[in-house]
Amino acid sequence: MQNKGLIKFFAILFALVSIYQLSFTFVANGVKSEAKAFAGDNPDKELKYLDSIGKEKVLNLGFTDFTYNEVKNKQLNKGLDLEGGINVILQISIKDVLKGLANNSKNPVFNKSLADASANLEGNKTYLNKFFEAFEANSKGSVKLASPDIFANRSLQGEGGVDFQMSDAQVQKVIKRKVDESVESAFKVLRERIDKFGVTQPNIQKLGETGRILVELPGAKDVDRIKKLLGGKAQLEFWETFKIEEIGNFLVSANEALKKTEVKKTETKTVAKDSLNALLTDAKDSSDVKKGNNPLFDKMIVQGGGPVLGYFAPKDTAAINDYFKRPEIRVLLAADQHYAKFVWSKPTTIKDPKAKDIKSAADIEAVELYALKGNRDNNPAMSGGVVTDAKDTFDQMGKPAVSMQMNSQGAKVWEELTGRAFAQKSYIAIVLDDIVYSAPGVTSGPIAGGRSEITGSFDVAETKDLANVLNAGKLPASADIIQSTVVGPSLGQAAIDAGTISSVLGFLLVCVWMVFYYGKAGWYANLALLLNLLFLFGIMASFGFVLTLPGIAGIVLTLGTAVDANIIIYERAKEELREGKSLSEAVQASYGWHGAMRSIIDANVTHVLTGAILFIFGTGPIKGFALTLLIGIVTSLFTSIFIARIFIDRNIAGKGDLTFSTNITKNWFTNFHFDFIKIKKFTYIFSSIVVVVSLVSIFFVNGLDEGVDFVGGRTFQVKFEKPVDATAVSDELSAAFGTPVEAKILGDDDQLKITTKYKIKEDGVAIDEEVNQKLYASLQKYFPNTTYDKFINSFDGKKVGVLQASKVGASISEDIKTNSYWAVLGAMAVIFLYLMVSFRKWQYSLGAIAAVAHDVIFVLGVYSLCYKFMPFHMEMDQHFIAAILTVIGYSMNDTVIVFDRVREFIIGNRKGSFEDIVNASINTTLSRTLNTSLMMIIVLLTMFIFGGESIRGFIFAMLIGIIVGTYSSLFIATPVLVDTISSDEKHTIEDKHNKA
C-alpha cells in the first residue's frame, strides 16, 4: 500500500480531533449529572444551577479552557427522542399573506381563487402555486393580478412593486418575493420569541420554500405554553365594547329564535319575553326557565356585568360561536350593533354558582363572553403596532401584569380612546389574537403618555411570554402547527438506555463472529471497526449533527456493514491463497481494482444513493437516520480499506501467518457447486405466489395500516397506573370525541398508543388544547391523583400520563406520503441507471430492479398480512419508508457483488456455458453473501429485542427485508439476468471461453 505513513498520520490526526470533539460531550454530561444530583427532582432548580455556572470554567486542556456554556454548545446534540422536548413544524398561512398584500380585496375572482387553492392543495404543491393556477382558471383573462383592487394597490406600488401595466407572470414574481419576505419575517419573529424563552440549544430552520418552519426545543416540558408561544400571531388590538345592558335584548331575541331549531317541540315551554335578568332569575318552580328550553342561556354558567355578557364553559364556545354566525341570528342585532364581534376571554376560574355555600364552592373553569364594537372593515379602534416596549411586572394588587409603552402616534389615539371611554362610562377590551385579556373601564379621565397595563388572571410565566411575544412583534400571518412531537424526558432516557444496550451488544456479537470466522484477520477488522465508531461520533460532534434513536439504529447497522468491505477483501484473499499465491501476493490482488475494490465501490455507491434519497425526502429523525448511515458508509470504507490494511501489512512483514480463516471455518463454502439456475422455475413460481398474495392482501383484503404520517392524526403514548383494557379505553374515547379513536397496547399492558383524527383538518392552538382537555377528561378516572398539567406536560421522573404525543396535519401528511412514493421510485430509478452505466448492459439493471421490486412487495405483503395480530406496531409511516429504502440498498449490495463476479468471469477465461459461469459466480461469492447477511441479521435482531418498542416495527421491516433480499439476489436477480441475455450473446461468450 502506497503512502502508508500519510494514512497513519491522517488516521491519528482524525482520531485526536474526534476525541477532542467528544470530550465536550463527556464534560457536559458530567456537569448535567451534578446539576441533577443537586436539584433532586426539581427541574427549575436544575436549570437555575446550570444557568448559574454557565460562565464558569469546566474544562481545562492545558493550552486553553472552556466555560460550561462553551462546552454545552460544542457537545454532541441529542434529538428529542433521546433528550425529550418539543418538535413542531409551523405552516405560515400564505393565504393570510396574500390577503394582506391585496389589502383584503373583495374581488370575487381573487377570493374564489384563495378558496380553491385551499380546497385543491396536493402533496408537495405549494399554496402559492395552487393560487396562481386557480386564479388563471377562474379569471380566464378577464381579471389581472395587477388590477387596482387586487395587487396593484397603494401598498404594493413603487419600486419593486406592482403597477397596472404588469402581466400576470410579472406580478407572480413580485408576489413570490413578497411572500418569501413575509416568511423570513415570521422566521425572525419566532427566533426572537424562542431566544427569550430560555430553552437550551433551540433549533429553528426554514424548510425550503414551503412556508414551513421547523422548531425544536430540547428539554421543553410545558406543552400548551410552548404551543401558545409559537402559534400566537401576537395581533394586539384595542376595542371598544358593548355593555351587557346594551346587548341584552339581542341575547334574549337570539335565544327565542334558536328555540325553533335547537329545542324539540315536545319540550318547548312558554318563555316570557322579558329582560335578560328575568330569564336568568333563579325561578325553580317556573316552567319559563326550565332546563332545555333556552339554547343560549342554558349554556350560561352565570350572568356577567359591565362588558362581560356572561360566563360559559370552554366546551360550549364552539356551539355559541356557531349560533352567532347564523344569518337569521345576526339580523336580530340593532342597527348600531350590526358589526358586533363576539369574542371570548382567556380561561379563568370562578366559584360554582350551583353550590349551596358559595364560600366553600369548588372552583370551575369558565370563559367570559364579550361583544366588541366592530365596523364594516372589522378594524379595531387601535392596533397594537404602536407598542414600542412591553415588560412583565406586577399591578397595584401584587398580581402579575404586563406594562406597555406606546409611540407618540399611539399615545395620542390612546388618550382619545380612554377619554371617550371615561365620558361614556364604557370599557376598552385589550385583545391578543382574538382573546380578551382584560376590559378595564376608565375612572380617572383620559390617559396621556401612552403607558398602559394588561391585567388579568395571569401567572408569572404567562406575563413573561406575553411581554416576549409583544416585544418580538407580530407574525405577518398566522402560524399553524401542522406537525408536532412531544417526548417526555423519562421516555428519552429509556430510548438512550435501549440504544446503548443494543449498540454494545451488537458490537460485541459482530466482533465475536469476525474473530470466530477469520481468526487474527478478524481482530484487525474489529480494531478498524472500533476506530470507525470513534470517527463516526467525532464527525457528528464536529459538525453539530443531531443523534436520534433511528440514528442509533443507523449506527448499529453501520456495525454490520462496516465489516462488509473486510469480508469482501478477506474472501478474495482466501481465493488467491487457494490458487497458490503467497500471502503478500494474495493481499495485493485482493486490494486491487480487479480484486475486491470494484465490488466494494459498486456496492457502496448503490447504498449511498439510497441513503442520499432518504436524506433528501426524509424529515426529523428519519433524516438523522439517513445522515448517520451516510457518514457510517464513508468512515467504514476508510477504516476497512486503509486501517485494517496497515495491520495486515505489519503481519506480512512480521510473522506472515494470516490465513483469513480458522481451523473450524477454513473449508466452509469451498468447492460449493449448487446449481442455482437449474431451480429457477421453482423460485419463480414461489416468488410469483408470494407477490400475488401480497398484492391481493394490500389492495383487496387487509390493506396496510397507514400511520398518522400518511393520513394525518394525533397519537398519544399514555402510561397508566395499572393494566387497562385497550378495547374499553377505545370505546370510551370514541364516545367522548364523537369519532373513532384507536387504542392499542404498546409494549406492556399498562401502556397504550392512542390515535385519533379528531379535528385534524382544523389548525390552531385552541384545537390542540381542546383535544388534550378531552383526552384528560375521558381518562381521568384512570388517573385519580393526576392533574391536567401533570397528565399532559413533561417533567423529569414522569411515570404516568402522556409520555409522548405527536400530531401530523392533513396537509403535511399528504406531502409525506407523496415524498415517500417518490423516494422509493427514485431510489429504484437511480440505481437502475447507475448499474446500466457501470455494467454497460440493461439486463444487469433489470435483474437488480426485479429483485428489489420483489423485496419491497414481499415486505409490504408481510406487513399487510400480519399487522392485525402482531404484538408490536406495523404501521406505514416515515420509519417504514426508511426501512424499505435501507432494504433496497442492502439488496443491491448483495446483487452487485454477484454481478461483479459474473462480469469478471465473462472477461476472464472461465470455461462452460453461460449458465455455468453465472452459477460459478454465485457459488464463489456465497461465503461473502451469507456472512454479510448474517452480520446484518445479528445486529438487527439485537435492535429488535433490545432497541425499544418505538422502533421495533421499523427494525422488523429491515430484518425481513435483509432475509428476502439475500434470497432474491441469489434466486431472482441472476436468473432474470440469464433469461434476458440474448441467445446470440450467450453463444458469443461461450465460444470465446471454450475456445480459450
ZILIN-V869007 format. One record per pair of residues at least 12 apart in sequence whose ideal C-beta (glycine too) atoms are under 6 Angstrom apart, sorted by the first residue. I is the first residue (numbers start at 0). J is the second residue. If there is no record, write none. Layout:
i->I j->J
i->I j->J
This chain:
i->0 j->644
i->6 j->641
i->17 j->533
i->17 j->534
i->17 j->537
i->20 j->537
i->20 j->540
i->20 j->541
i->21 j->536
i->21 j->540
i->23 j->70
i->23 j->73
i->23 j->74
i->24 j->74
i->24 j->75
i->26 j->57
i->26 j->58
i->26 j->70
i->27 j->70
i->27 j->71
i->27 j->74
i->30 j->57
i->30 j->67
i->34 j->48
i->34 j->49
i->40 j->796
i->42 j->795
i->52 j->67
i->53 j->67
i->53 j->68
i->54 j->66
i->55 j->67
i->57 j->70
i->58 j->70
i->75 j->539
i->75 j->540
i->75 j->546
i->76 j->545
i->77 j->546
i->78 j->545
i->78 j->547
i->78 j->623
i->79 j->486
i->80 j->486
i->80 j->494
i->80 j->547
i->80 j->548
i->81 j->491
i->81 j->494
i->81 j->495
i->82 j->217
i->82 j->491
i->83 j->486
i->83 j->487
i->83 j->488
i->83 j->491
i->84 j->216
i->84 j->217
i->84 j->218
i->84 j->219
i->85 j->216
i->85 j->219
i->85 j->225
i->85 j->485
i->86 j->215
i->86 j->484
i->87 j->214
i->87 j->480
i->87 j->483
i->88 j->211
i->88 j->213
i->88 j->481
i->88 j->482
i->89 j->212
i->89 j->478
i->89 j->480
i->90 j->211
i->90 j->479
i->90 j->481
i->91 j->182
i->91 j->185
i->91 j->210
i->91 j->476
i->91 j->478
i->92 j->476
i->92 j->477
i->93 j->126
i->93 j->127
i->93 j->178
i->93 j->210
i->94 j->113
i->95 j->476
i->95 j->477
i->96 j->178
i->96 j->181
i->96 j->476
i->100 j->177
i->101 j->149
i->101 j->150
i->102 j->152
i->104 j->148
i->104 j->149
i->106 j->148
i->106 j->149
i->108 j->137
i->108 j->138
i->108 j->142
i->109 j->149
i->111 j->137
i->112 j->130
i->112 j->133
i->112 j->134
i->112 j->137
i->115 j->133
i->116 j->129
i->116 j->130
i->116 j->133
i->122 j->813
i->122 j->814
i->122 j->817
i->123 j->814
i->123 j->817
i->127 j->178
i->131 j->171
i->144 j->167
i->144 j->170
i->145 j->161
i->145 j->163
i->145 j->165
i->145 j->170
i->150 j->170
i->151 j->163
i->161 j->173
i->181 j->475
i->182 j->210
i->184 j->475
i->185 j->474
i->185 j->475
i->186 j->205
i->186 j->212
i->188 j->471
i->188 j->472
i->188 j->474
i->190 j->203
i->191 j->471
i->192 j->228
i->192 j->467
i->192 j->468
i->192 j->471
i->195 j->467
i->198 j->216
i->198 j->219
i->200 j->217
i->201 j->216
i->202 j->215
i->220 j->792
i->220 j->793
i->220 j->794
i->221 j->792
i->222 j->485
i->222 j->791
i->222 j->792
i->223 j->768
i->226 j->764
i->226 j->767
i->227 j->764
i->228 j->464
i->230 j->478
i->230 j->480
i->230 j->764
i->231 j->432
i->231 j->468
i->232 j->432
i->232 j->473
i->232 j->474
i->232 j->477
i->233 j->468
i->233 j->473
i->234 j->432
i->234 j->473
i->235 j->383
i->235 j->431
i->236 j->379
i->236 j->383
i->236 j->430
i->237 j->379
i->237 j->380
i->237 j->381
i->237 j->427
i->238 j->371
i->238 j->379
i->238 j->380
i->238 j->428
i->238 j->430
i->239 j->372
i->239 j->380
i->240 j->306
i->240 j->369
i->240 j->371
i->240 j->426
i->240 j->428
i->240 j->438
i->241 j->370
i->243 j->303
i->243 j->308
i->246 j->370
i->247 j->275
i->249 j->331
i->249 j->332
i->250 j->275
i->251 j->275
i->252 j->331
i->253 j->295
i->253 j->328
i->253 j->331
i->254 j->293
i->254 j->295
i->254 j->296
i->257 j->294
i->257 j->295
i->261 j->294
i->266 j->291
i->268 j->286
i->268 j->289
i->268 j->292
i->270 j->287
i->271 j->287
i->278 j->296
i->279 j->302
i->298 j->311
i->298 j->315
i->299 j->311
i->300 j->365
i->301 j->352
i->306 j->369
i->306 j->426
i->306 j->438
i->307 j->367
i->308 j->368
i->309 j->368
i->310 j->349
i->310 j->365
i->310 j->367
i->311 j->366
i->313 j->346
i->313 j->366
i->316 j->343
i->323 j->341
i->338 j->373
i->338 j->374
i->339 j->370
i->339 j->373
i->340 j->371
i->340 j->373
i->341 j->370
i->342 j->369
i->342 j->433
i->342 j->435
i->343 j->366
i->344 j->366
i->344 j->367
i->344 j->435
i->345 j->434
i->346 j->364
i->346 j->366
i->347 j->456
i->348 j->362
i->348 j->364
i->349 j->365
i->351 j->363
i->369 j->428
i->369 j->435
i->371 j->428
i->380 j->416
i->381 j->412
i->381 j->416
i->385 j->405
i->385 j->406
i->385 j->409
i->386 j->403
i->386 j->405
i->386 j->469
i->387 j->404
i->387 j->406
i->388 j->404
i->389 j->401
i->389 j->403
i->389 j->466
i->389 j->469
i->389 j->470
i->390 j->402
i->390 j->466
i->391 j->462
i->391 j->463
i->391 j->466
i->394 j->454
i->399 j->457
i->399 j->459
i->399 j->462
i->400 j->452
i->400 j->454
i->401 j->453
i->401 j->462
i->401 j->465
i->401 j->466
i->402 j->452
i->403 j->451
i->404 j->450
i->405 j->449
i->409 j->449
i->410 j->449
i->413 j->449
i->414 j->445
i->414 j->447
i->417 j->441
i->417 j->445
i->417 j->446
i->418 j->445
i->420 j->441
i->421 j->441
i->421 j->444
i->426 j->438
i->426 j->440
i->429 j->453
i->436 j->453
i->436 j->455
i->437 j->453
i->437 j->454
i->437 j->455
i->479 j->762
i->481 j->808
i->481 j->810
i->481 j->811
i->482 j->807
i->482 j->811
i->483 j->806
i->484 j->805
i->485 j->804
i->486 j->803
i->487 j->793
i->487 j->797
i->487 j->802
i->488 j->795
i->489 j->797
i->490 j->802
i->490 j->803
i->494 j->548
i->494 j->947
i->497 j->946
i->497 j->947
i->498 j->551
i->500 j->945
i->501 j->555
i->501 j->941
i->501 j->942
i->501 j->945
i->501 j->946
i->502 j->555
i->504 j->941
i->505 j->555
i->505 j->558
i->505 j->938
i->505 j->941
i->506 j->558
i->508 j->937
i->509 j->558
i->509 j->934
i->510 j->525
i->513 j->525
i->513 j->562
i->516 j->664
i->517 j->569
i->517 j->659
i->518 j->661
i->520 j->569
i->520 j->657
i->520 j->659
i->523 j->643
i->523 j->646
i->524 j->562
i->524 j->565
i->524 j->643
i->527 j->638
i->527 j->639
i->527 j->642
i->527 j->643
i->528 j->561
i->530 j->638
i->530 j->642
i->531 j->561
i->531 j->634
i->531 j->635
i->531 j->638
i->534 j->634
i->535 j->630
i->535 j->631
i->535 j->634
i->538 j->630
i->544 j->626
i->545 j->623
i->547 j->620
i->547 j->623
i->549 j->620
i->549 j->624
i->550 j->623
i->550 j->624
i->550 j->627
i->552 j->942
i->552 j->950
i->553 j->624
i->553 j->627
i->553 j->628
i->554 j->627
i->555 j->938
i->555 j->942
i->557 j->631
i->558 j->938
i->559 j->934
i->559 j->935
i->559 j->938
i->561 j->635
i->563 j->931
i->564 j->599
i->564 j->639
i->565 j->639
i->565 j->643
i->566 j->927
i->566 j->930
i->566 j->931
i->567 j->595
i->567 j->598
i->567 j->599
i->567 j->927
i->568 j->589
i->568 j->595
i->569 j->659
i->570 j->926
i->570 j->927
i->571 j->589
i->571 j->594
i->571 j->595
i->572 j->585
i->572 j->586
i->572 j->589
i->572 j->659
i->573 j->659
i->575 j->588
i->582 j->651
i->582 j->655
i->582 j->657
i->583 j->651
i->586 j->647
i->597 j->899
i->598 j->896
i->598 j->899
i->601 j->837
i->601 j->895
i->601 j->899
i->602 j->892
i->602 j->895
i->603 j->632
i->605 j->830
i->605 j->891
i->606 j->632
i->606 j->888
i->606 j->892
i->607 j->632
i->608 j->829
i->609 j->826
i->609 j->884
i->609 j->887
i->609 j->888
i->610 j->625
i->610 j->628
i->610 j->629
i->612 j->822
i->612 j->825
i->612 j->826
i->613 j->625
i->613 j->881
i->613 j->884
i->616 j->818
i->616 j->822
i->621 j->877
i->621 j->881
i->624 j->881
i->668 j->925
i->668 j->926
i->671 j->922
i->674 j->918
i->675 j->918
i->675 j->921
i->675 j->969
i->676 j->914
i->676 j->918
i->676 j->977
i->679 j->974
i->682 j->970
i->686 j->853
i->689 j->857
i->690 j->856
i->693 j->856
i->693 j->860
i->696 j->860
i->696 j->863
i->696 j->864
i->697 j->859
i->697 j->863
i->701 j->863
i->703 j->863
i->703 j->875
i->704 j->866
i->704 j->874
i->705 j->875
i->706 j->874
i->706 j->875
i->706 j->876
i->707 j->807
i->708 j->807
i->708 j->815
i->708 j->876
i->708 j->877
i->709 j->812
i->709 j->816
i->709 j->875
i->710 j->812
i->711 j->759
i->711 j->807
i->711 j->808
i->711 j->809
i->711 j->812
i->712 j->754
i->712 j->756
i->712 j->759
i->713 j->755
i->713 j->806
i->714 j->754
i->714 j->805
i->715 j->753
i->715 j->801
i->715 j->804
i->716 j->752
i->716 j->802
i->716 j->803
i->717 j->751
i->717 j->753
i->717 j->801
i->718 j->750
i->718 j->799
i->718 j->802
i->719 j->749
i->719 j->781
i->720 j->799
i->721 j->749
i->722 j->748
i->722 j->749
i->725 j->742
i->725 j->744
i->725 j->751
i->728 j->742
i->729 j->742
i->731 j->777
i->732 j->777
i->735 j->773
i->735 j->777
i->736 j->755
i->736 j->757
i->738 j->757
i->740 j->755
i->741 j->754
i->745 j->948
i->746 j->948
i->759 j->809
i->760 j->809
i->771 j->791
i->775 j->787
i->775 j->790
i->785 j->800
i->819 j->880
i->823 j->883
i->826 j->884
i->826 j->887
i->827 j->848
i->827 j->851
i->830 j->891
i->831 j->844
i->831 j->848
i->834 j->847
i->842 j->976
i->842 j->979
i->842 j->980
i->843 j->898
i->845 j->979
i->846 j->972
i->846 j->975
i->846 j->976
i->847 j->894
i->847 j->972
i->849 j->971
i->849 j->975
i->850 j->890
i->850 j->894
i->850 j->967
i->850 j->971
i->850 j->972
i->851 j->887
i->851 j->890
i->853 j->967
i->853 j->971
i->854 j->886
i->854 j->890
i->854 j->960
i->854 j->963
i->854 j->964
i->854 j->967
i->855 j->883
i->857 j->963
i->858 j->956
i->858 j->959
i->858 j->960
i->861 j->959
i->871 j->951
i->871 j->952
i->872 j->952
i->873 j->952
i->878 j->953
i->879 j->956
i->882 j->953
i->882 j->956
i->882 j->957
i->885 j->957
i->886 j->960
i->886 j->964
i->889 j->961
i->889 j->964
i->890 j->964
i->893 j->928
i->893 j->965
i->893 j->968
i->894 j->968
i->894 j->972
i->896 j->924
i->897 j->920
i->897 j->921
i->897 j->924
i->897 j->973
i->900 j->920
i->900 j->924
i->901 j->917
i->901 j->920
i->904 j->916
i->904 j->920
i->905 j->988
i->908 j->995
i->909 j->992
i->910 j->992
i->910 j->993
i->912 j->989
i->913 j->985
i->913 j->988
i->913 j->989
i->917 j->973
i->917 j->977
i->921 j->969
i->932 j->965
i->935 j->961
i->939 j->954
i->939 j->957
i->939 j->958
i->942 j->954
